[in-house]
Amino acid sequence: MKGFFAYGACLLAAALILAGCAHQTPAPQTGRAPASGPPPQPGQIFIWGQDAPLSEKDLSAALVPARVVLVGETHDHPGHHAAQLRILQLMNQQGPPPVVGIEWLDHQAQAACDALAGGSVTVEEFARLADWDARWGYPLDLYRPILEYVRQHKLKLVAMNAPLKVVRKLARQGFQALSAAERGQLAPALDLHDPAYAEMIARQFQGHGVEGKEAQSNFMAAQIARDETMAHHLAADLYPWPDGGKKAVVLVGSAHLAHGRGLPPRLERRLPGVKLITFLPVSSDKMEMARQELPEAEGPADYIMVTEPAPPRPPRLGIMVRGAREGLLVEGVWPQGEAFKAGLRKGDIIRAVDGKPLQTPKDIHDAIKAAPYEPHTYQVLRGGKDLALTITLPKAKPASLKRPRE
């Protein structure tokens, strides 16, 4: 999910919780990653540890017993969303029509999801009703094919997530700061004891500017609360369980599936005996990196879906911000980012860009979108003093094998 902002869609993203990194559940093993034979091609699907890709027939057969199928994504990767749609189509062809759970919206947008699934609104109308830009922020066109398919086939669409405002407050101040109404927006049952998951999430602390035990504990609690809330809302739509016979396809950032952590155990706790399988989309140019970085016996997911390489990523400002009374409060600055190089620091308040006042991260995007790679002046308040910082974003470069920050 979203931490350090880029020019473009990532500017709209929720500032605090989650990076979408490689994920996953234990897979059928042969003791090594697929390594021999011709290079994997976009569109192929592998069981981790097997050299030969699955046929479409074998893939369809593998989906038949599954009651919940989780498909990961890097949010701004078109190929990952195409892979998600492919699995959704296969599940829908097998019947009954699957419930579609999405990370992209919190449950307060459920009415908009119901309207789309019922066919009473267009995708554009749905986005307005759901307040897509504020709740999610990634370009709607990345998700349009999936949303159009949901509308066309009248599939139940479940907005699983917790409200961003509540998650942010929890990450900053802890559970004791939440009102009864805010706590009611999260899952009623939260299992916060998860040492293995905590170890994985701890790798994100530095990138998100999380320092100190209390801040780290709050960050972890917010992450788990999101996973628990998503599991809670999806499971509610699959009840009565298991005799209701419903199936689900869950579309989430890959970090929510990491090594069988995040969502899988929380769904399994709510859906006893569920047959759950995971898919990880991986760009063809990153397959070799995945093989080298993971232990031979550690499957990153039950199935690896090879996609086209990601398009060039936009350059990134490298900041985390949230709304404040006088503008946008900078909660973190990536030391290698353009904003840090220009002098922006944690605790600064960005009041305006080129004289245009700021209230939301999207306002930065709107202020520079006409000339994203030209110098722009950021009006900053620091310690009661006004500063003017000039930040120039370099032009986008081709995606590298090293995964950039989100």
C-alpha positions in Angstrom: 0.0 0.0 0.0 1.2 3.4 0.2 3.9 5.2 2.1 6.3 7.4 0.2 4.5 9.5 -2.4 5.3 9.8 -6.1 4.1 12.2 -8.6 0.9 10.8 -10.0 -1.4 8.2 -8.4 0.7 7.5 -5.4 0.2 11.1 -4.3 -3.4 10.2 -3.7 -2.7 7.2 -1.6 -3.2 6.7 2.1 -0.1 7.8 3.8 0.7 5.4 6.5 0.1 1.8 6.4 1.6 -0.9 4.2 3.9 -1.5 1.4 2.8 -4.0 -1.2 5.7 -6.4 -1.3 6.0 -10.0 -2.4 3.7 -12.4 -0.5 2.5 -15.6 0.4 1.2 -18.9 1.5 3.1 -22.2 1.6 2.8 -23.9 -1.8 3.0 -27.5 -3.0 6.8 -28.2 -2.9 9.3 -30.0 -5.0 12.2 -28.6 -3.0 13.4 -25.8 -5.4 12.2 -22.9 -7.3 11.5 -23.3 -11.1 14.9 -22.7 -12.6 15.5 -24.7 -15.7 13.9 -24.7 -19.1 13.1 -21.6 -21.2 12.5 -18.3 -19.4 9.0 -17.9 -18.1 6.7 -16.0 -20.4 3.9 -13.5 -19.6 0.6 -15.4 -19.2 2.2 -18.5 -17.8 1.4 -19.9 -14.4 3.7 -22.0 -12.3 3.4 -24.0 -9.1 6.4 -22.9 -7.1 9.1 -25.6 -7.5 7.9 -26.9 -10.9 9.5 -26.1 -14.2 6.6 -26.6 -16.5 3.8 -24.1 -16.6 0.2 -25.2 -15.9 -2.1 -25.7 -18.8 -5.4 -23.7 -18.8 -7.2 -27.0 -18.1 -5.0 -27.8 -15.1 -5.5 -24.3 -13.8 -9.2 -24.5 -14.0 -9.2 -27.9 -12.3 -7.0 -26.5 -9.5 -9.6 -23.8 -8.9 -12.6 -26.2 -8.6 -12.2 -27.1 -4.9 -11.1 -23.6 -3.8 -13.6 -21.7 -1.7 -11.4 -18.6 -1.3 -8.9 -17.5 -3.9 -6.5 -14.6 -3.1 -4.8 -12.8 -5.9 -2.1 -10.2 -5.0 -1.2 -7.0 -6.8 1.2 -4.2 -7.0 -1.4 -1.4 -7.1 0.0 0.5 -10.1 0.9 -2.5 -12.2 -1.6 -3.0 -15.1 -0.4 -6.6 -15.7 -1.2 -7.6 -12.1 -4.8 -6.4 -12.5 -5.0 -8.3 -15.8 -3.9 -11.4 -14.0 -6.5 -10.8 -11.3 -9.3 -10.5 -13.9 -8.2 -13.8 -15.5 -8.6 -15.7 -12.2 -11.9 -13.9 -11.6 -13.2 -15.0 -15.0 -12.2 -18.6 -14.4 -13.9 -18.7 -11.0 -17.0 -17.2 -12.4 -17.2 -19.7 -15.2 -17.3 -22.5 -12.7 -20.2 -21.2 -10.6 -21.6 -20.3 -8.3 -20.8 -16.6 -9.1 -18.0 -15.6 -6.7 -18.1 -12.9 -4.1 -15.4 -10.4 -5.0 -13.6 -8.9 -2.0 -11.5 -5.8 -2.6 -8.9 -4.0 -0.5 -9.4 -0.8 -2.5 -12.3 0.6 -0.5 -13.4 0.6 3.1 -16.8 -0.7 4.1 -18.4 2.7 4.2 -18.3 2.5 0.4 -20.4 -0.6 0.4 -23.5 1.1 -1.0 -21.6 2.2 -4.0 -20.3 -1.3 -4.5 -23.9 -2.7 -4.3 -25.0 -0.1 -6.9 -22.2 -1.1 -9.3 -22.9 -4.8 -8.8 -26.6 -4.2 -9.5 -25.8 -2.4 -12.7 -27.6 0.7 -11.7 -24.5 2.9 -12.0 -21.6 3.1 -14.5 -18.1 2.7 -13.3 -17.6 6.5 -13.4 -20.7 7.0 -11.3 -19.5 4.3 -8.9 -16.2 6.0 -8.5 -17.9 9.3 -7.5 -20.3 7.5 -5.1 -17.4 5.7 -3.5 -15.2 8.8 -3.4 -12.5 6.7 -5.1 -9.9 9.4 -5.3 -10.0 10.0 -1.5 -10.4 6.4 -0.4 -8.0 4.8 -2.8 -6.4 7.2 -5.3 -4.8 5.0 -7.9 -6.1 5.7 -11.4 -9.5 4.3 -12.0 -8.5 3.0 -15.4 -6.2 0.5 -13.8 -9.2 -1.2 -12.2 -11.8 -0.5 -14.8 -11.7 -3.9 -16.6 -12.3 -5.7 -13.3 -15.1 -3.3 -12.2 -16.8 -3.5 -15.7 -16.7 -7.3 -15.4 -18.3 -7.2 -11.9 -21.0 -4.9 -13.3 -21.6 -7.0 -16.4 -22.0 -10.2 -14.4 -23.7 -8.7 -11.4 -21.1 -10.1 -9.0 -21.3 -9.2 -5.3 -18.6 -6.7 -4.6 -17.4 -6.4 -1.0 -15.5 -3.3 0.2 -13.4 -5.0 2.9 -11.1 -2.4 4.2 -11.1 -0.3 7.4 -11.6 3.5 7.0 -8.3 5.2 6.4 -8.9 7.9 9.0 -9.3 5.3 11.7 -6.3 3.3 10.6 -4.1 6.4 10.5 -5.3 7.4 14.0 -4.6 3.9 15.3 -1.1 3.9 13.8 -0.3 7.3 15.3 -1.9 7.1 18.7 -2.9 3.5 19.5 -6.2 1.9 20.4 -6.7 4.0 23.5 -7.2 7.1 21.3 -10.1 5.6 19.3 -13.6 6.5 20.1 -16.3 3.9 20.5 -17.6 4.8 17.0 -14.1 4.5 15.5 -13.4 1.2 17.2 -16.7 0.0 15.7 -15.4 0.5 12.2 -12.8 -2.3 12.9 -13.4 -6.0 13.2 -14.9 -6.9 16.6 -12.3 -9.7 17.1 -8.6 -8.7 16.7 -5.8 -11.2 17.3 -2.8 -8.9 17.8 -0.3 -11.6 18.9 1.5 -12.6 15.7 5.3 -12.6 16.2 6.1 -13.9 12.7 4.0 -11.3 11.0 5.5 -8.6 13.3 9.0 -9.6 12.2 8.0 -9.2 8.6 6.2 -5.8 9.2 9.2 -4.6 11.1 11.1 -4.3 7.8 8.8 -1.4 6.9 9.5 0.7 10.0 12.5 2.6 8.7 10.9 3.3 5.3 7.8 4.6 7.1 9.7 6.7 9.6 8.4 4.6 12.5 10.7 5.0 15.5 10.4 3.8 19.1 8.6 0.8 20.6 5.3 2.5 21.1 5.1 3.8 17.6 6.1 0.4 16.2 3.5 -1.3 18.3 0.8 1.1 17.0 2.0 0.6 13.4 1.7 -3.2 13.8 -1.7 -2.9 15.5 -3.0 -0.8 12.6 -1.7 -3.3 10.1 -3.3 -6.3 11.8 -6.5 -4.3 12.3 -6.7 -3.8 8.6 -6.2 -7.5 7.9 -8.7 -8.5 10.6 -11.3 -6.0 9.3 -10.9 -7.2 5.7 -11.3 -10.8 6.8 -14.3 -9.9 8.9 -16.2 -8.2 6.1 -15.4 -10.9 3.6 -16.4 -13.8 5.9 -19.7 -12.0 6.7 -20.6 -12.3 3.1 -19.8 -16.0 2.9 -22.0 -16.9 5.8 -23.7 -19.3 6.5 -20.5 -21.2 6.4 -19.8 -23.7 5.0 -23.2 -24.8 3.9 -24.0 -21.6 2.1 -21.8 -22.8 -0.8 -20.4 -19.4 -1.6 -17.0 -18.8 -3.0 -14.8 -15.7 -3.1 -12.1 -14.1 -5.1 -10.1 -11.6 -3.0 -8.0 -8.8 -4.7 -5.5 -7.2 -2.4 -2.0 -5.8 -2.3 0.6 -8.6 -2.1 1.8 -7.7 1.4 -1.6 -8.9 2.7 -0.7 -12.5 1.7 3.0 -12.6 2.7 4.3 -16.0 3.5 0.8 -17.2 4.5 0.4 -14.3 6.9 -1.8 -11.3 6.9 -5.2 -12.3 5.5 -4.9 -16.1 5.1 -4.8 -17.1 8.8 -7.5 -14.5 9.7 -9.8 -15.9 7.0 -9.1 -19.4 8.1 -10.0 -18.5 11.7 -13.4 -17.2 10.6 -14.1 -19.9 7.9 -13.1 -23.2 9.5 -12.0 -25.8 7.0 -11.8 -23.3 4.1 -9.9 -24.4 1.0 -7.8 -21.3 0.3 -5.2 -20.8 -2.4 -3.1 -17.8 -3.3 -1.7 -16.3 -6.6 1.2 -14.0 -6.8 1.6 -12.0 -10.0 5.3 -11.4 -10.8 6.7 -9.5 -13.8 8.6 -11.6 -16.2 11.7 -9.5 -15.7 11.6 -10.2 -11.9 11.3 -14.0 -12.0 15.0 -14.5 -11.7 15.2 -12.2 -8.7 12.4 -14.1 -7.0 14.2 -17.4 -7.5 17.5 -16.0 -6.1 16.0 -14.2 -3.1 13.8 -16.9 -1.7 15.0 -20.1 -0.1 14.6 -23.0 -2.4 11.9 -24.6 -0.3 10.0 -21.4 0.4 7.1 -20.9 -2.0 6.0 -17.3 -2.2 2.5 -18.4 -3.1 0.6 -21.4 -4.2 0.8 -20.2 -7.8 3.1 -17.7 -9.6 1.4 -15.7 -12.4 4.0 -14.3 -14.9 3.0 -10.9 -16.2 4.4 -8.3 -18.6 7.0 -6.0 -17.0 5.8 -3.0 -15.2 5.6 0.3 -17.1 8.2 2.9 -16.0 7.4 4.2 -12.6 6.9 7.9 -12.0 9.6 9.7 -10.0 8.8 10.0 -6.3 8.8 13.0 -4.0 9.6 10.6 -1.2 7.3 12.0 1.5 4.6 10.8 3.8 2.0 13.5 4.6 -1.4 13.9 6.3 -3.8 16.7 6.5 -3.2 19.4 9.1 -4.9 22.7 9.9 -2.4 24.8 7.9 -1.7 22.4 5.0 0.0 18.9 4.9 2.1 17.7 7.8 5.2 15.8 6.7 5.4 12.6 8.7 8.3 11.1 7.0 10.9 11.9 4.3 12.9 9.3 2.4 16.6 10.3 2.5 17.1 9.3 -1.2 14.0 11.2 -2.4 13.9 14.5 -4.3 12.1 16.3 -1.4 14.8 15.4 1.1 17.5 16.6 -1.3 15.6 19.9 -1.6 15.6 20.4 2.1 12.1 19.1 3.2 12.2 17.5 6.6 9.9 15.5 9.0 7.6 17.9 10.9 7.4 20.5 8.2 4.0 21.7 7.0 3.7 22.1 3.3 1.2 25.0 2.9 1.2 25.5 -0.9 2.8 24.6 -4.2 3.4 27.4 -6.6 1.0 29.5 -4.5 -1.8 26.9 -4.6 -3.0 26.0 -1.1 -2.9 22.3 -0.1 -5.5 20.3 1.9 -5.0 16.8 0.6 -2.1 14.9 -1.0 -4.1 15.0 -4.3 -3.6 18.8 -4.3 0.1 18.3 -4.8 -0.6 16.1 -7.8 -3.1 18.7 -9.2 -0.6 21.5 -8.7 2.2 20.0 -10.7 0.5 17.6 -13.2 0.6 20.1 -16.0 4.4 20.2 -15.8 5.5 17.4 -13.6 9.2 17.6 -14.4 9.6 21.3 -14.2 10.8 23.1 -10.9 8.0 23.8 -8.5 8.1 26.0 -5.4 6.8 24.4 -2.2 5.8 26.9 0.6 6.8 25.3 3.9 6.2 26.2 7.5 9.0 25.1 9.9 9.2 26.2 13.5 7.0 29.2 12.8 9.1 30.3 9.9 8.1 30.3 6.2 10.5 28.6 3.7 10.4 28.3 0.0 11.9 25.0 -1.4 12.3 24.2 -5.0 11.8 20.6 -5.9 12.4 19.2 -9.4 11.3 15.6 -10.2 13.5 13.7 -12.7 11.9 12.1 -15.6 10.6 8.6 -15.2 13.1 5.8 -15.7 12.4 2.2 -16.7 11.5 0.0 -13.8 14.4 -1.7 -12.2 14.6 -5.1 -10.7 14.9 -3.6 -7.2 11.4 -3.0 -6.0 10.9 0.7 -5.4 9.0 2.1 -2.4 5.3 2.8 -2.6 
